[in-house]
């Protein structure tokens, strides 16, 4: 009987395990995770997870894995991979052999240079345990320092203000959300944070981050010191490639896979945050995406291709962020865009369309309260997938439905 092993019990790995069963695989499935918890939803960690229930939101109950005859190993890590022998060594000293292997090892938070490796007052946010630590500090009278003005940092800042904590956010670049978010939207986000009481510092240079006398201490250039009860380091993530790299797999900003999610080793696939892959709709450009939906989609695609489907990656990149009552959604990649058109949707909501020199729609970025931009972003995503060259005047006209452009 064939044995498929999945290393990494997050969103991507869990979705792949269930997809294998849904697609008719009747062999053995083993899903290996380093956390004690069963797979859970990570996007909530920086949002509702900081203020709601103690337990994480599980993707499925333990009983569901058992019902699907999926062997779930938690609290154990893969420490060795022999790609040629199809053999995995686990941290408890046991071994697994596989017919096909899927790596969904995810990514880890980047640490701040020269900061203490172990500190109760300097933390990152990647796991449920991290969220519990943060939650205990987010209360009136406490001060949180957020280092990094990306999605994670801003979402935590918003959650902290809702809970009454004082927040200072420090970003080294000239504005927040510099990576992949248009300036118009980033400015709106920054203004909202300031209105909510966040002390937002952009263009600030951090000389040192340390822990002193039960406080996180941040020394800014040229001569300012910020003390906080807790410092959250949110300066990006690095793919977890150690296992693959030691096994001799090709690494290129993550585990390098082809457009079927196959690695450089036979019978080994990779998916989700840990891998980089070529996107045909962007000329084969190799990308790595840290995205909840990408993890879901690639988990399902990897399962199909492990079973021989030979289906290429075709999904359009999609990202979202919740901050206060604002929802930001982005479809596609705007790199290479030369034209940026705005469509106003009312109630302060709007979408920016990003087109290349030939008029092809590359990406769309929207922000607004609740689900104000969701439908139009979804339609824009379909236009991007179709490699459409929509009429610019129609894109900006709020009375013209995007659905008509898709039909055209």
PyMOL commands that set and color helices and strands:
alter all, ss='L'
color gray80, all
select helices_A, chain A and resi 11-22+43-46+48-50+62-67+128-137+151-162+183-195+242-246+272-274+280-282+292-306+374-385+392-396+402-407
alter helices_A, ss='H'
color red, helices_A
select strands_A, chain A and resi 3-7+28-32+70-73+78-82+87-90+95-97+100-103+107-109+122-123+143-147+166-171+199-202+206-212+215-220+224-228+230-233+237-239+255-256+268-270+275-279+285-287+318-323+326-332+339-346+349-355+361-369
alter strands_A, ss='S'
color yellow, strands_A
deselect
rebuild
show_as cartoon
